[in-house]
């Protein structure tokens, strides 16, 4: 009898343990029942531009084009990004009516869900840094001119730029104020996009200035010891120009394309000639690592006082090469793309540049293996097709074959 009671007691304890574990698992879902993996190796996500609006699509290796379901006629999907595990796509859209919200798409099952709400539009999604498991949980967005760390499972956001003096959540109508507000007001009026550095120890963000120029800012997020105790350091400008593009490598290098050099802060005395400010160059492509021992050092991959520009920089997965769109600036200060080029991340890297494709090219993006790139190229009718090409040169492959007008392509992070 005692043996039977002991067995029943043990079974009961086991059932309770199972129920506790199941309850904890259920609570962790927080009402978001998103299950299942998607096999997306070699898939490409992009935006298809329609006569009215736009729609997010994926292109499978067999050439099939699959559109995200539930698109509302005339609405605009934009800025699709892969979750780092390649199982989901996130994008910003006004397909639900009103403001641009965050949507999650399982491209294998076809399920599309709205994962945010509120009256302020949200965009500039960035999932990273690469190799960070937390990047599968939350990502950076801009909302109301602030940079926000956003959790699509709960639909909640935490303001990260400008930093706040307390751990305060962003409400749906804006951000929290703090001691850094005045510092950032002196730099720019709103944020356009941002990326984490390694380990989320710092963040780099692009701002728009009052005169329409752009500035790239570095902000450490870990407190440092000062004579006033532990404090977060103030923001540090990296570069400014009429137009700024940037990318961050997993190792921490920041590549910056500068079109129309501007001084980020005060003009150094040595660059004032006859009472007028001068500049060291007009356009450039530079690389800087904010965590370099002894202080940040700059590599000038390309600088010029002429009208040539290297735009849309994207660092290879190993951080040793950068893909850019080469072109010129016309008389209206508009960039005119002419070719896709890959160059090494080294001083005067332009001297070893490899041209890959000629034409009106946009938005290059690397395959996670580093062996090829995908990009958009305009045809004679003014529409953009998507192409893939080996990163060491070779024959380019038209992925869309005249089936529409496409933009913003990127390969799935998954590899075979």
C-alpha positions in Angstrom: 0.0 0.0 0.0 2.8 2.4 1.0 4.5 1.6 -2.3 1.4 2.5 -4.3 1.1 5.8 -2.4 4.7 6.6 -3.1 4.2 5.9 -6.8 1.1 8.1 -6.9 2.9 10.8 -5.0 5.8 10.8 -7.4 3.5 10.8 -10.4 1.6 13.8 -8.9 4.8 15.7 -8.3 5.9 15.0 -11.9 2.6 16.3 -13.2 2.8 19.4 -11.1 6.3 20.0 -12.4 5.2 19.6 -16.0 2.3 22.0 -15.4 4.6 24.6 -13.9 6.9 24.3 -16.9 4.0 24.5 -19.3 2.6 27.5 -17.5 6.0 29.3 -17.6 6.3 28.6 -21.3 2.8 29.8 -21.9 3.5 33.1 -20.0 6.7 33.6 -22.0 4.7 33.7 -25.2 2.9 36.7 -23.9 0.0 36.0 -26.2 2.2 35.8 -29.3 1.7 32.3 -30.7 4.2 32.4 -33.6 5.6 29.0 -34.2 7.4 27.1 -36.9 10.7 27.5 -38.8 10.9 28.7 -42.4 13.6 27.3 -44.8 14.6 30.4 -46.7 18.2 29.8 -47.7 19.0 31.7 -50.9 15.6 33.5 -50.9 15.6 37.2 -51.6 13.2 39.7 -50.0 12.4 42.9 -51.8 9.7 45.5 -52.4 7.7 45.4 -55.6 6.6 48.9 -56.7 3.1 48.9 -58.1 1.2 51.5 -60.1 -0.3 52.6 -56.7 1.6 51.7 -53.6 4.1 48.8 -53.1 4.1 45.3 -51.7 6.8 43.1 -50.0 7.7 40.0 -51.9 10.2 37.1 -51.8 12.0 35.5 -54.7 12.7 31.8 -54.3 15.7 30.0 -55.8 13.5 28.6 -58.6 12.5 32.1 -59.6 9.0 32.1 -58.1 7.8 35.4 -56.8 5.6 35.3 -53.7 3.9 38.4 -52.4 3.0 39.0 -48.7 -0.7 38.3 -48.3 -3.4 40.7 -47.2 -2.1 43.7 -49.0 -4.6 46.6 -49.3 -4.8 48.2 -52.7 -2.9 51.5 -52.8 -1.1 50.9 -49.6 2.7 50.9 -49.3 4.9 48.2 -47.8 8.5 49.3 -47.3 11.9 48.5 -45.7 11.7 44.7 -45.4 14.3 43.1 -43.2 15.1 39.5 -42.4 15.2 38.4 -38.8 18.8 37.2 -38.3 17.6 33.5 -38.1 15.9 33.9 -41.5 12.6 32.5 -40.2 10.7 35.8 -40.5 10.5 39.0 -42.4 9.6 42.3 -40.8 8.5 45.4 -42.7 6.8 48.8 -42.2 3.4 49.4 -43.9 0.3 51.4 -43.9 -1.7 48.5 -45.2 -3.9 48.5 -42.1 -4.8 52.2 -42.7 -3.4 55.2 -40.9 0.2 55.3 -39.7 3.0 53.0 -40.8 3.1 50.0 -38.5 5.4 47.0 -38.0 4.3 43.7 -39.7 5.7 40.2 -39.3 5.6 37.7 -42.2 6.3 34.0 -42.2 7.1 33.7 -45.9 6.8 29.9 -45.8 3.4 29.7 -44.2 2.2 33.0 -45.6 1.0 34.4 -42.2 1.2 38.2 -41.9 0.6 39.9 -38.6 0.6 43.5 -37.4 2.9 43.8 -34.4 2.6 47.4 -33.4 -0.1 50.1 -32.9 -0.4 53.8 -32.3 -0.7 57.0 -34.2 3.0 57.6 -35.0 4.6 56.0 -38.0 7.4 53.5 -37.4 10.1 52.6 -39.9 13.9 52.2 -40.5 13.9 48.7 -39.2 17.3 47.2 -38.4 17.9 43.6 -37.0 21.4 43.2 -35.6 24.2 43.1 -34.8 25.0 39.9 -36.6 25.7 37.0 -34.3 23.7 38.5 -31.4 21.0 36.1 -30.4 19.0 39.0 -28.9 18.6 40.3 -32.4 16.0 37.6 -33.0 14.0 39.0 -30.1 14.1 42.8 -30.6 15.3 45.3 -33.2 15.8 49.0 -33.8 13.2 51.3 -35.4 12.6 55.0 -35.6 9.3 56.4 -34.3 8.4 60.0 -33.9 12.0 61.1 -34.6 13.4 58.9 -31.9 15.4 55.6 -32.0 13.5 52.8 -30.2 14.5 49.2 -29.3 11.3 47.4 -30.3 10.0 44.0 -29.2 7.5 42.6 -31.8 6.3 39.9 -29.4 4.9 42.4 -26.9 4.6 45.4 -29.1 6.5 47.5 -26.6 9.4 49.9 -27.3 12.2 51.4 -25.2 13.8 54.7 -26.3 17.5 54.4 -26.8 18.3 57.7 -28.6 18.4 60.2 -27.2 19.4 58.3 -24.1 17.1 58.8 -21.1 18.3 59.2 -17.6 15.9 56.6 -16.4 14.7 53.2 -17.8 11.5 54.6 -19.2 9.3 53.1 -21.9 8.3 55.0 -25.0 4.7 55.7 -25.1 2.7 55.5 -28.3 2.8 59.2 -29.0 6.5 59.9 -28.7 9.6 59.5 -26.6 10.9 60.3 -23.2 12.8 63.5 -22.5 16.1 63.6 -20.6 19.4 65.3 -20.1 20.7 64.4 -23.5 17.9 66.2 -25.4 19.7 69.5 -25.6 22.9 67.8 -26.7 21.1 66.1 -29.6 19.2 69.2 -30.5 22.5 70.9 -31.2 23.4 68.0 -33.6 20.2 67.4 -35.5 16.4 67.5 -35.4 15.4 63.9 -35.8 16.8 60.4 -36.4 16.6 58.6 -39.7 18.2 55.2 -38.9 20.5 53.5 -36.4 22.6 50.3 -36.0 24.1 48.7 -32.9 27.8 48.1 -32.5 29.2 44.7 -31.2 27.6 43.5 -28.0 25.2 46.5 -28.1 27.9 48.5 -26.3 27.3 51.5 -28.5 25.0 52.7 -31.3 25.6 54.7 -34.5 22.7 56.8 -35.8 22.0 59.2 -38.7 20.2 62.4 -38.0 18.8 65.2 -40.2 19.9 68.7 -39.4 17.9 71.8 -39.5 19.3 72.8 -42.9 18.6 69.4 -44.5 22.2 68.1 -44.2 22.8 64.8 -42.4 25.1 63.8 -39.5 26.3 60.5 -38.2 26.6 60.2 -34.4 28.2 57.7 -32.1 26.7 57.1 -28.7 28.0 54.7 -26.0 25.3 53.1 -23.9 27.4 51.8 -21.0 28.1 54.2 -18.1 31.7 55.3 -17.6 33.3 56.4 -14.4 33.8 60.2 -14.2 34.5 62.6 -11.4 30.7 62.8 -11.0 30.3 59.0 -10.8 29.0 56.6 -13.4 27.6 58.5 -16.4 26.9 57.8 -20.0 29.2 59.8 -22.2 27.8 62.5 -24.5 27.2 61.8 -28.2 30.2 62.1 -30.5 29.8 63.2 -34.1 31.5 60.9 -36.7 30.8 62.7 -40.0 28.4 65.1 -41.7 27.5 65.9 -45.2 24.8 66.8 -47.7 24.1 63.0 -47.8 25.4 60.2 -45.5 25.2 56.4 -45.9 26.7 54.0 -43.5 27.0 50.3 -42.4 28.4 48.6 -39.3 30.5 45.4 -39.4 30.2 42.7 -36.7 33.7 43.5 -35.6 32.8 47.2 -35.1 34.1 49.0 -38.2 31.7 51.7 -39.4 31.9 52.5 -43.1 30.6 55.9 -44.1 29.8 57.4 -47.5 30.0 61.2 -47.5 28.5 63.2 -50.3 29.2 66.9 -49.9 31.5 67.1 -46.8 30.3 69.3 -43.9 32.0 69.9 -40.6 30.1 68.0 -37.9 30.9 70.7 -35.3 33.2 73.7 -35.3 35.6 74.2 -38.2 39.2 73.5 -37.1 41.4 76.6 -37.2 43.7 75.2 -39.8 40.8 74.9 -42.2 39.9 78.6 -42.0 41.5 80.4 -44.9 41.2 84.2 -45.4 38.2 84.1 -43.0 36.4 81.3 -44.9 35.9 77.7 -44.0 37.5 75.1 -46.2 37.1 71.3 -46.3 39.6 68.4 -46.7 37.6 66.8 -49.5 34.2 67.0 -51.1 33.1 63.3 -51.3 34.5 60.3 -49.6 34.3 56.7 -48.3 35.9 56.3 -44.8 36.0 53.5 -42.2 36.3 54.1 -38.5 36.2 51.8 -35.4 35.0 53.7 -32.3 36.6 51.1 -30.0 40.1 51.2 -31.5 42.7 51.2 -28.6 44.1 54.7 -28.2 41.2 56.3 -29.9 39.3 56.0 -33.2 41.4 56.0 -36.3 40.1 56.7 -39.8 40.8 54.8 -43.0 40.3 56.8 -46.1 39.2 54.3 -48.7 38.4 57.1 -51.1 38.4 60.8 -50.9 38.1 63.4 -53.7 37.4 67.1 -54.4 35.8 66.1 -57.6 32.2 65.0 -58.2 32.7 61.2 -58.0 30.8 59.5 -55.2 30.8 56.0 -53.7 27.3 55.5 -52.2 25.2 52.8 -50.5 28.1 51.1 -48.7 27.5 47.5 -47.5 30.2 45.6 -45.7 30.9 41.9 -46.5 30.1 39.3 -43.8 33.7 39.1 -42.9 34.1 42.9 -42.8 37.1 42.8 -45.2 35.4 44.2 -48.3 32.7 46.8 -49.0 30.3 47.0 -51.9 29.3 50.4 -53.2 27.5 52.1 -56.0 29.9 54.3 -57.9 28.6 57.4 -59.7 28.7 61.2 -59.9 26.8 64.2 -58.5 25.0 66.3 -61.1 24.5 70.0 -61.2 21.3 69.7 -59.1 23.4 67.8 -56.4 21.6 64.6 -57.2 23.5 61.3 -57.2 23.7 59.5 -60.6 24.6 55.9 -60.2 26.8 54.2 -62.8 28.3 50.9 -61.5 28.6 48.3 -58.8 32.1 48.1 -57.3 33.7 46.1 -54.5 36.9 47.4 -52.8 39.0 46.2 -49.8 38.7 47.9 -46.4 42.1 49.5 -46.4 43.7 52.8 -46.9 43.2 53.9 -50.5 41.1 50.8 -51.1 39.8 52.5 -54.2 43.1 51.6 -55.9 42.2 47.9 -55.7 38.5 48.3 -56.6 36.8 45.6 -58.7 33.9 46.7 -60.9 31.2 44.1 -61.1 28.3 45.6 -63.1 27.6 48.7 -65.1 24.3 50.6 -65.2 21.9 52.6 -63.0 22.4 50.4 -59.9 20.8 50.7 -56.5 20.9 49.0 -53.0 23.5 46.3 -53.1 23.3 43.6 -50.4 25.6 40.6 -49.6 24.8 36.9 -49.5 25.6 35.6 -46.0 28.4 33.5 -47.5 30.0 36.6 -49.0 30.2 34.8 -52.4 27.6 37.0 -54.2 25.5 40.2 -54.1 22.0 41.1 -55.0 21.1 44.6 -56.3 18.5 46.5 -58.3 19.3 47.9 -61.8 17.1 50.2 -63.9 16.3 49.1 -67.4 15.6 51.2 -70.5 11.9 51.5 -69.6 12.8 53.0 -66.2 11.8 49.9 -64.2 14.2 48.2 -61.8 15.0 44.5 -62.1 16.8 42.5 -59.4 20.2 40.9 -60.2 22.6 38.6 -58.4 26.3 38.5 -59.3 29.4 36.7 -57.8 31.4 38.9 -55.5 34.6 38.1 -57.4 33.1 39.0 -60.8 31.3 37.0 -63.4 28.0 36.8 -65.2 25.0 38.6 -63.5 21.7 36.8 -63.2 18.4 38.6 -63.7 16.2 37.3 -60.8 13.0 39.0 -61.8 13.2 38.9 -65.7 11.0 41.9 -66.5 8.2 40.8 -64.1 7.9 44.2 -62.4 9.6 47.1 -60.7 11.6 46.2 -57.6 13.7 47.7 -54.8 15.4 47.0 -51.5 16.6 43.4 -52.1 18.4 41.3 -49.5 19.3 37.7 -49.2 18.0 35.5 -46.3 20.6 35.1 -43.5 20.2 31.4 -43.8 22.8 29.3 -45.7 22.7 25.7 -46.9 
